[in-house]
Amino acid sequence: MEPFPVIHTNFWDSVIAVPAVLIVTQLMKILFPLPRVLIPTVANILGLAFALFIAHRFNFWGAIFMGLFYGNAAVGVYASLKTSWHAYRNSDQNKK
């Protein structure tokens, strides 16, 4: 039985990688007519690319794990911000 791989990550990976994936995903939505269903897949592909080629170049399995983390975290941040924005806008309209 092989031991689990050691994944070296730090705070800066998340502070740089997740917003980078989020911004590039949003730019791709603007530049290309992507169906809404494919946006999480695009974010995961971008997260994997960021991890494989920039953040974790020398640890393949660590890059796969962290790339999926980056992509899914970017999708979660976007969904959270969108939900919060809609809730704020709806609560503001209900007060009038």
N, CA, C and O atoms as CSV, one atom per row, in Angstrom:
chain,resi,resn,atom,element,x,y,z
A,1,MET,N,N,0.850,-1.180,0.000
A,1,MET,CA,C,0.000,0.000,0.000
A,1,MET,C,C,0.893,1.239,0.000
A,1,MET,O,O,1.809,1.365,0.813
A,2,GLU,N,N,0.609,2.139,-0.919
A,2,GLU,CA,C,1.402,3.359,-1.005
A,2,GLU,C,C,0.885,4.391,-0.015
A,2,GLU,O,O,-0.320,4.487,0.218
A,3,PRO,N,N,1.790,5.158,0.564
A,3,PRO,CA,C,1.326,6.238,1.456
A,3,PRO,C,C,0.710,7.369,0.637
A,3,PRO,O,O,0.972,7.511,-0.558
A,4,PHE,N,N,-0.095,8.148,1.295
A,4,PHE,CA,C,-0.686,9.304,0.639
A,4,PHE,C,C,0.410,10.285,0.234
A,4,PHE,O,O,1.402,10.430,0.949
A,5,PRO,N,N,0.246,10.961,-0.904
A,5,PRO,CA,C,1.288,11.925,-1.303
A,5,PRO,C,C,1.285,13.130,-0.383
A,5,PRO,O,O,0.242,13.543,0.126
A,6,VAL,N,N,2.456,13.680,-0.181
A,6,VAL,CA,C,2.590,14.890,0.615
A,6,VAL,C,C,2.350,16.073,-0.317
A,6,VAL,O,O,3.032,16.221,-1.331
A,7,ILE,N,N,1.385,16.906,0.031
A,7,ILE,CA,C,1.052,18.056,-0.794
A,7,ILE,C,C,1.482,19.303,-0.051
A,7,ILE,O,O,0.939,19.628,1.005
A,8,HIS,N,N,2.454,19.995,-0.603
A,8,HIS,CA,C,2.931,21.226,0.008
A,8,HIS,C,C,2.139,22.397,-0.574
A,8,HIS,O,O,2.233,22.702,-1.763
A,9,THR,N,N,1.388,23.021,0.260
A,9,THR,CA,C,0.626,24.192,-0.169
A,9,THR,C,C,0.755,25.244,0.911
A,9,THR,O,O,1.145,24.948,2.040
A,10,ASN,N,N,0.433,26.440,0.569
A,10,ASN,CA,C,0.489,27.494,1.564
A,10,ASN,C,C,-0.638,28.481,1.313
A,10,ASN,O,O,-1.422,28.333,0.375
A,11,PHE,N,N,-0.698,29.447,2.135
A,11,PHE,CA,C,-1.750,30.463,2.084
A,11,PHE,C,C,-1.753,31.196,0.752
A,11,PHE,O,O,-2.820,31.515,0.229
A,12,TRP,N,N,-0.576,31.468,0.194
A,12,TRP,CA,C,-0.480,32.257,-1.027
A,12,TRP,C,C,-1.024,31.529,-2.245
A,12,TRP,O,O,-1.495,32.164,-3.188
A,13,ASP,N,N,-0.962,30.195,-2.235
A,13,ASP,CA,C,-1.568,29.451,-3.341
A,13,ASP,C,C,-3.047,29.786,-3.468
A,13,ASP,O,O,-3.545,30.040,-4.565
A,14,SER,N,N,-3.733,29.783,-2.354
A,14,SER,CA,C,-5.170,30.062,-2.377
A,14,SER,C,C,-5.469,31.533,-2.618
A,14,SER,O,O,-6.452,31.865,-3.281
A,15,VAL,N,N,-4.649,32.400,-2.097
A,15,VAL,CA,C,-4.894,33.828,-2.257
A,15,VAL,C,C,-4.635,34.271,-3.703
A,15,VAL,O,O,-5.264,35.216,-4.179
A,16,ILE,N,N,-3.739,33.614,-4.387
A,16,ILE,CA,C,-3.440,33.973,-5.770
A,16,ILE,C,C,-4.204,33.091,-6.755
A,16,ILE,O,O,-4.783,33.599,-7.716
A,17,ALA,N,N,-4.213,31.790,-6.531
A,17,ALA,CA,C,-4.769,30.853,-7.512
A,17,ALA,C,C,-6.280,30.959,-7.636
A,17,ALA,O,O,-6.797,31.017,-8.752
A,18,VAL,N,N,-6.989,30.986,-6.542
A,18,VAL,CA,C,-8.457,31.010,-6.612
A,18,VAL,C,C,-8.968,32.293,-7.276
A,18,VAL,O,O,-9.803,32.201,-8.175
A,19,PRO,N,N,-8.507,33.485,-6.878
A,19,PRO,CA,C,-8.948,34.677,-7.607
A,19,PRO,C,C,-8.511,34.682,-9.071
A,19,PRO,O,O,-9.243,35.182,-9.924
A,20,ALA,N,N,-7.333,34.136,-9.379
A,20,ALA,CA,C,-6.887,34.082,-10.771
A,20,ALA,C,C,-7.810,33.201,-11.598
A,20,ALA,O,O,-8.185,33.569,-12.711
A,21,VAL,N,N,-8.176,32.053,-11.071
A,21,VAL,CA,C,-9.106,31.159,-11.773
A,21,VAL,C,C,-10.462,31.829,-11.921
A,21,VAL,O,O,-11.083,31.737,-12.980
A,22,LEU,N,N,-10.925,32.494,-10.886
A,22,LEU,CA,C,-12.211,33.188,-10.932
A,22,LEU,C,C,-12.210,34.287,-11.996
A,22,LEU,O,O,-13.159,34.397,-12.772
A,23,ILE,N,N,-11.169,35.085,-12.037
A,23,ILE,CA,C,-11.102,36.192,-12.991
A,23,ILE,C,C,-10.996,35.674,-14.425
A,23,ILE,O,O,-11.682,36.176,-15.315
A,24,VAL,N,N,-10.151,34.687,-14.653
A,24,VAL,CA,C,-9.999,34.156,-16.009
A,24,VAL,C,C,-11.287,33.478,-16.460
A,24,VAL,O,O,-11.653,33.577,-17.631
A,25,THR,N,N,-11.978,32.796,-15.560
A,25,THR,CA,C,-13.265,32.181,-15.905
A,25,THR,C,C,-14.277,33.253,-16.303
A,25,THR,O,O,-15.001,33.087,-17.284
A,26,GLN,N,N,-14.331,34.340,-15.555
A,26,GLN,CA,C,-15.259,35.419,-15.894
A,26,GLN,C,C,-14.890,36.068,-17.226
A,26,GLN,O,O,-15.775,36.421,-18.006
A,27,LEU,N,N,-13.611,36.228,-17.490
A,27,LEU,CA,C,-13.182,36.774,-18.782
A,27,LEU,C,C,-13.571,35.841,-19.927
A,27,LEU,O,O,-13.983,36.299,-20.992
A,28,MET,N,N,-13.440,34.544,-19.708
A,28,MET,CA,C,-13.829,33.590,-20.746
A,28,MET,C,C,-15.334,33.619,-20.993
A,28,MET,O,O,-15.785,33.429,-22.122
A,29,LYS,N,N,-16.111,33.856,-19.937
A,29,LYS,CA,C,-17.561,33.985,-20.120
A,29,LYS,C,C,-17.899,35.196,-20.973
A,29,LYS,O,O,-18.844,35.156,-21.761
A,30,ILE,N,N,-17.140,36.267,-20.823
A,30,ILE,CA,C,-17.387,37.484,-21.589
A,30,ILE,C,C,-16.919,37.316,-23.034
A,30,ILE,O,O,-17.618,37.721,-23.963
A,31,LEU,N,N,-15.749,36.723,-23.225
A,31,LEU,CA,C,-15.152,36.634,-24.556
A,31,LEU,C,C,-15.739,35.529,-25.432
A,31,LEU,O,O,-15.806,35.675,-26.653
A,32,PHE,N,N,-16.161,34.430,-24.818
A,32,PHE,CA,C,-16.661,33.287,-25.583
A,32,PHE,C,C,-18.078,32.954,-25.151
A,32,PHE,O,O,-18.402,33.068,-23.969
A,33,PRO,N,N,-18.928,32.547,-26.082
A,33,PRO,CA,C,-20.301,32.170,-25.715
A,33,PRO,C,C,-20.336,30.763,-25.112
A,33,PRO,O,O,-20.656,29.794,-25.800
A,34,LEU,N,N,-20.007,30.663,-23.843
A,34,LEU,CA,C,-19.997,29.368,-23.164
A,34,LEU,C,C,-21.358,29.100,-22.520
A,34,LEU,O,O,-21.936,29.994,-21.902
A,35,PRO,N,N,-21.873,27.878,-22.661
A,35,PRO,CA,C,-23.106,27.533,-21.946
A,35,PRO,C,C,-22.874,27.554,-20.434
A,35,PRO,O,O,-21.787,27.217,-19.963
A,36,ARG,N,N,-23.881,27.945,-19.690
A,36,ARG,CA,C,-23.745,28.052,-18.228
A,36,ARG,C,C,-23.366,26.722,-17.589
A,36,ARG,O,O,-22.713,26.694,-16.546
A,37,VAL,N,N,-23.772,25.630,-18.208
A,37,VAL,CA,C,-23.500,24.301,-17.652
A,37,VAL,C,C,-22.004,23.986,-17.667
A,37,VAL,O,O,-21.532,23.211,-16.835
A,38,LEU,N,N,-21.263,24.568,-18.590
A,38,LEU,CA,C,-19.843,24.263,-18.723
A,38,LEU,C,C,-18.926,25.142,-17.880
A,38,LEU,O,O,-17.724,24.884,-17.814
A,39,ILE,N,N,-19.457,26.154,-17.247
A,39,ILE,CA,C,-18.611,27.090,-16.491
A,39,ILE,C,C,-17.842,26.400,-15.363
A,39,ILE,O,O,-16.645,26.657,-15.229
A,40,PRO,N,N,-18.456,25.535,-14.540
A,40,PRO,CA,C,-17.649,24.846,-13.517
A,40,PRO,C,C,-16.550,23.965,-14.116
A,40,PRO,O,O,-15.469,23.846,-13.540
A,41,THR,N,N,-16.819,23.356,-15.254
A,41,THR,CA,C,-15.798,22.538,-15.915
A,41,THR,C,C,-14.643,23.405,-16.391
A,41,THR,O,O,-13.480,23.026,-16.250
A,42,VAL,N,N,-14.955,24.561,-16.953
A,42,VAL,CA,C,-13.917,25.494,-17.392
A,42,VAL,C,C,-13.079,25.942,-16.196
A,42,VAL,O,O,-11.854,26.016,-16.291
A,43,ALA,N,N,-13.728,26.241,-15.081
A,43,ALA,CA,C,-12.996,26.660,-13.879
A,43,ALA,C,C,-12.082,25.537,-13.377
A,43,ALA,O,O,-10.956,25.805,-12.957
A,44,ASN,N,N,-12.548,24.296,-13.414
A,44,ASN,CA,C,-11.706,23.185,-12.980
A,44,ASN,C,C,-10.528,22.977,-13.922
A,44,ASN,O,O,-9.422,22.687,-13.467
A,45,ILE,N,N,-10.744,23.119,-15.220
A,45,ILE,CA,C,-9.642,22.989,-16.177
A,45,ILE,C,C,-8.608,24.091,-15.946
A,45,ILE,O,O,-7.404,23.836,-15.974
A,46,LEU,N,N,-9.081,25.310,-15.718
A,46,LEU,CA,C,-8.155,26.409,-15.428
A,46,LEU,C,C,-7.407,26.174,-14.119
A,46,LEU,O,O,-6.208,26.440,-14.034
A,47,GLY,N,N,-8.107,25.676,-13.096
A,47,GLY,CA,C,-7.451,25.364,-11.826
A,47,GLY,C,C,-6.396,24.289,-11.984
A,47,GLY,O,O,-5.311,24.385,-11.410
A,48,LEU,N,N,-6.719,23.250,-12.775
A,48,LEU,CA,C,-5.738,22.197,-13.029
A,48,LEU,C,C,-4.529,22.740,-13.788
A,48,LEU,O,O,-3.390,22.394,-13.476
A,49,ALA,N,N,-4.777,23.590,-14.781
A,49,ALA,CA,C,-3.670,24.170,-15.548
A,49,ALA,C,C,-2.780,25.029,-14.651
A,49,ALA,O,O,-1.554,24.954,-14.725
A,50,PHE,N,N,-3.412,25.845,-13.802
A,50,PHE,CA,C,-2.638,26.689,-12.891
A,50,PHE,C,C,-1.776,25.836,-11.961
A,50,PHE,O,O,-0.602,26.132,-11.742
A,51,ALA,N,N,-2.373,24.779,-11.420
A,51,ALA,CA,C,-1.633,23.933,-10.481
A,51,ALA,C,C,-0.536,23.135,-11.185
A,51,ALA,O,O,0.579,23.036,-10.674
A,52,LEU,N,N,-0.846,22.564,-12.359
A,52,LEU,CA,C,0.139,21.735,-13.054
A,52,LEU,C,C,1.321,22.525,-13.594
A,52,LEU,O,O,2.457,22.051,-13.557
A,53,PHE,N,N,1.059,23.728,-14.095
A,53,PHE,CA,C,2.114,24.466,-14.772
A,53,PHE,C,C,2.746,25.575,-13.934
A,53,PHE,O,O,3.825,26.061,-14.275
A,54,ILE,N,N,2.097,25.983,-12.849
A,54,ILE,CA,C,2.639,27.098,-12.070
A,54,ILE,C,C,2.887,26.707,-10.612
A,54,ILE,O,O,4.018,26.768,-10.131
A,55,ALA,N,N,1.830,26.307,-9.920
A,55,ALA,CA,C,1.936,26.162,-8.470
A,55,ALA,C,C,2.631,24.875,-8.023
A,55,ALA,O,O,3.430,24.903,-7.087
A,56,HIS,N,N,2.337,23.744,-8.682
A,56,HIS,CA,C,2.862,22.446,-8.227
A,56,HIS,C,C,3.473,21.687,-9.405
A,56,HIS,O,O,3.049,20.576,-9.723
A,57,ARG,N,N,4.445,22.280,-10.031
A,57,ARG,CA,C,5.037,21.698,-11.240
A,57,ARG,C,C,5.709,20.359,-11.016
A,57,ARG,O,O,5.751,19.544,-11.939
A,58,PHE,N,N,6.229,20.100,-9.848
A,58,PHE,CA,C,7.035,18.912,-9.631
A,58,PHE,C,C,6.324,17.831,-8.816
A,58,PHE,O,O,6.952,16.856,-8.402
A,59,ASN,N,N,5.043,17.994,-8.589
A,59,ASN,CA,C,4.268,17.003,-7.840
A,59,ASN,C,C,2.945,16.794,-8.574
A,59,ASN,O,O,1.986,17.536,-8.360
A,60,PHE,N,N,2.897,15.781,-9.437
A,60,PHE,CA,C,1.734,15.581,-10.299
A,60,PHE,C,C,0.451,15.374,-9.504
A,60,PHE,O,O,-0.540,16.060,-9.750
A,61,TRP,N,N,0.452,14.445,-8.561
A,61,TRP,CA,C,-0.780,14.153,-7.811
A,61,TRP,C,C,-1.177,15.313,-6.908
A,61,TRP,O,O,-2.364,15.576,-6.715
A,62,GLY,N,N,-0.203,15.996,-6.364
A,62,GLY,CA,C,-0.505,17.202,-5.597
A,62,GLY,C,C,-1.117,18.278,-6.472
A,62,GLY,O,O,-2.025,18.991,-6.044
A,63,ALA,N,N,-0.618,18.400,-7.711
A,63,ALA,CA,C,-1.163,19.383,-8.643
A,63,ALA,C,C,-2.596,19.033,-9.037
A,63,ALA,O,O,-3.440,19.922,-9.154
A,64,ILE,N,N,-2.875,17.762,-9.239
A,64,ILE,CA,C,-4.247,17.348,-9.579
A,64,ILE,C,C,-5.190,17.697,-8.427
A,64,ILE,O,O,-6.250,18.286,-8.641
A,65,PHE,N,N,-4.802,17.333,-7.213
A,65,PHE,CA,C,-5.645,17.622,-6.049
A,65,PHE,C,C,-5.849,19.117,-5.869
A,65,PHE,O,O,-6.979,19.578,-5.711
A,66,MET,N,N,-4.770,19.869,-5.891
A,66,MET,CA,C,-4.876,21.308,-5.661
A,66,MET,C,C,-5.555,22.018,-6.834
A,66,MET,O,O,-6.261,23.004,-6.622
A,67,GLY,N,N,-5.360,21.544,-8.052
A,67,GLY,CA,C,-6.035,22.142,-9.203
A,67,GLY,C,C,-7.547,22.016,-9.096
A,67,GLY,O,O,-8.280,22.963,-9.383
A,68,LEU,N,N,-8.006,20.848,-8.683
A,68,LEU,CA,C,-9.453,20.681,-8.475
A,68,LEU,C,C,-9.936,21.552,-7.319
A,68,LEU,O,O,-11.045,22.084,-7.354
A,69,PHE,N,N,-9.100,21.693,-6.301
A,69,PHE,CA,C,-9.431,22.591,-5.200
A,69,PHE,C,C,-9.568,24.028,-5.693
A,69,PHE,O,O,-10.529,24.714,-5.347
A,70,TYR,N,N,-8.607,24.487,-6.503
A,70,TYR,CA,C,-8.660,25.860,-7.014
A,70,TYR,C,C,-9.910,26.093,-7.852
A,70,TYR,O,O,-10.593,27.102,-7.677
A,71,GLY,N,N,-10.215,25.177,-8.754
A,71,GLY,CA,C,-11.385,25.326,-9.616
A,71,GLY,C,C,-12.690,25.324,-8.842
A,71,GLY,O,O,-13.557,26.169,-9.067
A,72,ASN,N,N,-12.826,24.370,-7.929
A,72,ASN,CA,C,-14.059,24.295,-7.145
A,72,ASN,C,C,-14.184,25.455,-6.166
A,72,ASN,O,O,-15.291,25.927,-5.908
A,73,ALA,N,N,-13.078,25.915,-5.625
A,73,ALA,CA,C,-13.128,27.074,-4.736
A,73,ALA,C,C,-13.548,28.322,-5.498
A,73,ALA,O,O,-14.307,29.135,-4.972
A,74,ALA,N,N,-13.070,28.489,-6.724
A,74,ALA,CA,C,-13.460,29.647,-7.536
A,74,ALA,C,C,-14.953,29.614,-7.843
A,74,ALA,O,O,-15.622,30.645,-7.781
A,75,VAL,N,N,-15.480,28.436,-8.175
A,75,VAL,CA,C,-16.919,28.302,-8.432
A,75,VAL,C,C,-17.716,28.614,-7.162
A,75,VAL,O,O,-18.752,29.276,-7.226
A,76,GLY,N,N,-17.240,28.145,-6.027
A,76,GLY,CA,C,-17.924,28.417,-4.764
A,76,GLY,C,C,-17.905,29.888,-4.391
A,76,GLY,O,O,-18.907,30.418,-3.910
A,77,VAL,N,N,-16.784,30.550,-4.606
A,77,VAL,CA,C,-16.696,31.987,-4.324
A,77,VAL,C,C,-17.667,32.752,-5.206
A,77,VAL,O,O,-18.367,33.646,-4.732
A,78,TYR,N,N,-17.713,32.408,-6.486
A,78,TYR,CA,C,-18.629,33.086,-7.405
A,78,TYR,C,C,-20.083,32.858,-6.997
A,78,TYR,O,O,-20.874,33.800,-6.975
A,79,ALA,N,N,-20.436,31.624,-6.676
A,79,ALA,CA,C,-21.819,31.324,-6.281
A,79,ALA,C,C,-22.192,32.052,-4.999
A,79,ALA,O,O,-23.307,32.557,-4.873
A,80,SER,N,N,-21.275,32.110,-4.056
A,80,SER,CA,C,-21.535,32.800,-2.799
A,80,SER,C,C,-21.725,34.297,-3.010
A,80,SER,O,O,-22.651,34.895,-2.463
A,81,LEU,N,N,-20.845,34.898,-3.806
A,81,LEU,CA,C,-20.977,36.334,-4.074
A,81,LEU,C,C,-22.268,36.652,-4.826
A,81,LEU,O,O,-22.929,37.650,-4.538
A,82,LYS,N,N,-22.621,35.813,-5.780
A,82,LYS,CA,C,-23.850,36.026,-6.550
A,82,LYS,C,C,-25.085,35.904,-5.661
A,82,LYS,O,O,-26.004,36.718,-5.758
A,83,THR,N,N,-25.107,34.896,-4.801
A,83,THR,CA,C,-26.231,34.714,-3.888
A,83,THR,C,C,-26.340,35.872,-2.910
A,83,THR,O,O,-27.435,36.369,-2.646
A,84,SER,N,N,-25.205,36.301,-2.373
A,84,SER,CA,C,-25.212,37.438,-1.444
A,84,SER,C,C,-25.678,38.713,-2.126
A,84,SER,O,O,-26.430,39.492,-1.540
A,85,TRP,N,N,-25.239,38.934,-3.364
A,85,TRP,CA,C,-25.635,40.123,-4.105
A,85,TRP,C,C,-27.144,40.119,-4.360
A,85,TRP,O,O,-27.807,41.140,-4.178
A,86,HIS,N,N,-27.680,38.982,-4.777
A,86,HIS,CA,C,-29.124,38.898,-5.030
A,86,HIS,C,C,-29.918,39.088,-3.744
A,86,HIS,O,O,-30.957,39.748,-3.752
A,87,ALA,N,N,-29.446,38.522,-2.647
A,87,ALA,CA,C,-30.136,38.694,-1.368
A,87,ALA,C,C,-30.110,40.151,-0.934
A,87,ALA,O,O,-31.112,40.668,-0.438
A,88,TYR,N,N,-28.981,40.816,-1.113
A,88,TYR,CA,C,-28.868,42.225,-0.765
A,88,TYR,C,C,-29.811,43.069,-1.618
A,88,TYR,O,O,-30.511,43.935,-1.093
A,89,ARG,N,N,-29.836,42.825,-2.922
A,89,ARG,CA,C,-30.695,43.601,-3.821
A,89,ARG,C,C,-32.174,43.372,-3.510
A,89,ARG,O,O,-32.962,44.317,-3.554
A,90,ASN,N,N,-32.562,42.137,-3.197
A,90,ASN,CA,C,-33.948,41.839,-2.877
A,90,ASN,C,C,-34.363,42.422,-1.532
A,90,ASN,O,O,-35.500,42.871,-1.386
A,91,SER,N,N,-33.476,42.426,-0.556
A,91,SER,CA,C,-33.817,43.000,0.745
A,91,SER,C,C,-33.930,44.517,0.632
A,91,SER,O,O,-34.740,45.126,1.330
A,92,ASP,N,N,-33.140,45.127,-0.225
A,92,ASP,CA,C,-33.206,46.572,-0.433
A,92,ASP,C,C,-34.522,46.963,-1.090
A,92,ASP,O,O,-35.084,48.003,-0.748
A,93,GLN,N,N,-35.026,46.170,-2.011
A,93,GLN,CA,C,-36.284,46.460,-2.689
A,93,GLN,C,C,-37.480,46.243,-1.763
A,93,GLN,O,O,-38.497,46.924,-1.895
A,94,ASN,N,N,-37.366,45.311,-0.839
A,94,ASN,CA,C,-38.474,45.033,0.081
A,94,ASN,C,C,-38.657,46.145,1.117
A,94,ASN,O,O,-39.744,46.280,1.678
A,95,LYS,N,N,-37.628,46.934,1.379
A,95,LYS,CA,C,-37.718,48.013,2.376
A,95,LYS,C,C,-38.470,49.221,1.847
A,95,LYS,O,O,-38.963,50.025,2.639
A,96,LYS,N,N,-38.573,49.370,0.548
A,96,LYS,CA,C,-39.204,50.562,-0.035
A,96,LYS,C,C,-40.695,50.469,0.003
A,96,LYS,O,O,-41.383,51.386,-0.447
